[in-house]
């Protein structure tokens, strides 16, 4: 594994995760996800003005490094290989976390769980394509 490509790919992936999360969850799906929250979720969710942005950034960078690591270790160099790897990894991560959270917490309904899983896979495909492109550069 090329350490330099892994580190830069992780940072690039984290930035793309952050931007896509803002666009897709923060703009396009915001009303949909809000409509599918339970009444308990409204008391748990922080207003956006009170978010600790450092935590959001670190979380996105962590996902970027996760995909960069998996893509690097699997030698998935190139846009299409990175996209497939990113989609599969994020599908499995989201599938697991969303269903465990659904089982334990009364935050959302099953519709939003399935939408989140699909959305995460799409975002993972895009981030994976970018990281795969970066790794495939000569």
C-alpha positions as CSV (number, residue, x, y, z in Angstrom):
1,X,0.0,0.0,0.0
2,X,1.3,3.4,-1.0
3,X,1.2,5.4,2.3
4,X,1.2,8.8,0.5
5,X,-1.8,7.9,-1.7
6,X,-3.6,6.4,1.3
7,X,-3.2,9.6,3.4
8,X,-4.1,12.0,0.6
9,X,-6.9,9.7,-0.5
10,X,-8.3,9.7,3.0
11,X,-8.3,13.5,3.2
12,X,-9.8,13.9,-0.2
13,X,-12.4,11.2,0.6
14,X,-13.2,13.0,3.9
15,X,-13.7,16.3,2.1
16,X,-16.0,14.7,-0.5
17,X,-18.0,12.9,2.2
18,X,-18.5,16.2,4.0
19,X,-19.6,18.1,0.9
20,X,-21.9,15.3,-0.3
21,X,-23.4,14.9,3.2
22,X,-24.1,18.7,3.3
23,X,-25.7,18.6,-0.2
24,X,-27.6,15.4,0.0
25,X,-28.6,15.2,3.7
26,X,-28.5,18.9,4.5
27,X,-30.3,20.1,1.4
28,X,-32.0,17.5,-0.7
29,X,-33.2,15.0,2.0
30,X,-33.5,17.3,5.0
31,X,-37.3,17.7,4.9
32,X,-37.8,14.0,4.0
33,X,-35.6,12.8,6.9
34,X,-37.3,15.2,9.3
35,X,-40.7,13.9,8.3
36,X,-39.6,10.4,9.1
37,X,-38.2,11.1,12.5
38,X,-40.1,10.1,15.6
39,X,-41.2,12.6,18.2
40,X,-38.3,11.3,20.4
41,X,-35.8,12.3,17.8
42,X,-36.8,16.0,17.8
43,X,-35.8,16.2,21.5
44,X,-32.5,14.5,20.8
45,X,-31.4,16.4,17.7
46,X,-29.2,19.5,18.2
47,X,-30.1,22.6,16.2
48,X,-27.6,23.0,13.4
49,X,-26.3,26.3,15.0
50,X,-25.2,24.2,18.1
51,X,-23.4,21.4,16.2
52,X,-19.8,20.8,17.2
53,X,-18.5,21.1,13.7
54,X,-15.1,19.7,14.6
55,X,-16.8,16.3,15.4
56,X,-18.6,16.4,12.1
57,X,-15.4,17.0,10.2
58,X,-13.5,14.3,12.1
59,X,-16.3,11.8,11.4
60,X,-16.2,12.5,7.7
61,X,-12.4,12.3,7.6
62,X,-12.6,9.0,9.4
63,X,-15.0,7.7,6.7
64,X,-12.6,9.0,4.0
65,X,-9.7,7.1,5.6
66,X,-11.9,4.0,5.8
67,X,-12.6,4.0,2.1
68,X,-9.1,5.0,1.3
69,X,-7.7,2.1,3.3
70,X,-10.1,-0.5,1.8
71,X,-9.6,0.8,-1.7
72,X,-5.8,0.8,-1.3
73,X,-5.7,-2.7,0.3
74,X,-7.9,-4.1,-2.4
75,X,-5.8,-2.5,-5.2
76,X,-9.0,-1.0,-6.6
77,X,-7.3,1.6,-8.7
78,X,-9.5,3.6,-11.0
79,X,-12.9,5.3,-11.0
80,X,-15.1,2.2,-11.6
81,X,-13.3,-0.1,-9.2
82,X,-13.3,2.6,-6.5
83,X,-17.0,3.3,-7.0
84,X,-17.9,-0.3,-6.6
85,X,-15.8,-0.8,-3.6
86,X,-17.0,2.5,-2.0
87,X,-20.7,1.6,-2.7
88,X,-20.3,-1.9,-1.1
89,X,-18.4,-0.7,1.9
90,X,-20.8,2.1,2.7
91,X,-23.9,0.0,2.0
92,X,-22.6,-2.6,4.5
93,X,-21.6,0.0,7.1
94,X,-24.9,1.9,6.8
95,X,-27.0,-1.3,6.7
96,X,-25.4,-2.5,9.9
97,X,-25.5,0.7,11.9
98,X,-29.0,1.8,10.7
99,X,-30.6,-1.5,11.6
100,X,-28.9,-1.7,15.0
101,X,-30.0,1.9,15.7
102,X,-33.5,1.1,14.6
103,X,-33.6,-1.9,16.9
104,X,-32.4,0.1,19.9
105,X,-33.7,3.6,19.5
106,X,-37.0,5.2,18.6
107,X,-35.5,7.8,16.3
108,X,-36.9,7.1,12.8
109,X,-39.1,4.8,10.8
110,X,-38.1,2.0,8.5
111,X,-38.6,4.2,5.4
112,X,-35.8,6.5,6.5
113,X,-33.6,3.5,7.3
114,X,-33.9,2.2,3.8
115,X,-33.4,5.6,2.3
116,X,-30.3,6.2,4.4
117,X,-28.8,2.9,3.3
118,X,-29.3,3.6,-0.3
119,X,-28.1,7.2,0.0
120,X,-25.0,6.0,1.9
121,X,-24.2,3.5,-0.9
122,X,-24.6,6.3,-3.5
123,X,-22.3,8.6,-1.6
124,X,-19.9,5.8,-1.0
125,X,-19.8,5.1,-4.7
126,X,-19.0,8.8,-5.5
127,X,-16.3,9.0,-2.8
128,X,-14.9,5.7,-3.8
129,X,-14.7,6.8,-7.4
130,X,-12.7,9.9,-6.4
131,X,-10.4,7.9,-4.1
132,X,-10.0,5.2,-6.7
133,X,-9.2,7.8,-9.3
134,X,-6.6,9.3,-7.0
135,X,-5.1,5.8,-6.3
136,X,-5.0,5.0,-10.0
137,X,-3.0,8.1,-11.0
138,X,0.5,7.3,-12.1
